[in-house]
Amino acid sequence: MTTPIPTRRDALRLALLGATIPALARAQPGRGPVRLVVPYAPGGTNDVTARLLAARLGEGLGVACVIENRSGASGAIGAGEVARSAPDGLTLLYSNEVHPILKLVQRGVPFDALTDFAPVIRTVSIPYVLVGGTRTDQTTDPRALLDAVRRTPARFTFACSSLGSVGHLGAAALGQKLGVEVTTIIYRGSGPAVNDLISGAVPLMFAPVGAVLPMIQGGQLRAFAVTAPQRIASMPDTPAMPEVGQPEMLFEGWCGIWGPRGLPEERVRAVHAAALNALKDNEVVNRLAAIGCTPIAESTEGFTRLLAAEQARGAAIVRAAGITPE
């Protein structure tokens, strides 16, 4: 058999490969697959956006990226597992805006969100919408609905994806604005909460748009108002809260990636770069847009500052709404 003589192009490819391998090796967070721990049940926006990013994130790191759902205790079980893991980059947390304020609303949280984790990057912004099931006889008019909640709050239990979620704080804040006490039911993620909303077991929910948009479009749920300053592109026919007389009811969810405390800076930079590239991928951007989410291009330093600000804002909302840790 004759061995082909390498061409100049072959030599160039080999040279480029040789330069790439050491760089990739430096970027890899470890020798095994990366566990991306989602502390909520499958089906919610936290889980869905993690799965949209996982493959591209793994490609950027040069290793497989495996989603592991560790739901329970409003995200504390999965987050606690990451906090206890070795800071080698092989175990990361993919959580949401609940993480920095969970200790304010839940007893016995075994970690401090600001000191026991290494922030990496905030990934997506998530709009929220006030929705209700279509199996109930409630009005279709948002102003009339809010008036009914004011007059007869006992009829309007709110489903919440977890303690400290936008749904939880949103329901509490709405009750405060209307001058009534509302009842909330806490679930293990958006998926189970939405299922009960559809069945009619609970009448209302402040839900992430991505978790409920297909059901709204399919007629299983009714949208009343988005918790944004103005209407959003994925739901142009749904009014914003300022349009229905509630200009202060503005809430936005988000997701992000953390490592355990002590994660080396080079690992943080590698995961941040891989996530940022994943968030620029056209397919990822389009699929996120389809569920109403927007990629966030933010530095690790910016994410760290936001976490402290979110914790302070959450503490103010909790105090004003009279929420006590459960």
Secondary structure by P-SEA (a helix, b strand, c coil): cccccccaaaaaaaaaaaaaaaaaaaacccccbbbbccccccccaaaaaaaacaaaaaaaacbbbbbbbbccccaaaaaaaaaaccccccbbbbccccccccccccccccccccccbbbccccbbbbbbbbbbccccccccaaaaaaaaaaccccbbbbbcccccaaaaaaaaaaaaacbbbbbbbcccaaaaaaaaaacccccccccccccaaaaaacccccccccccccccccccccccccccccccbbbbbccccccccccaaaaaaaaaaaaaaaacaaaaaaaaaabbbbbbccaaaaaaaaaaaaaaaaaaaaaaccccc
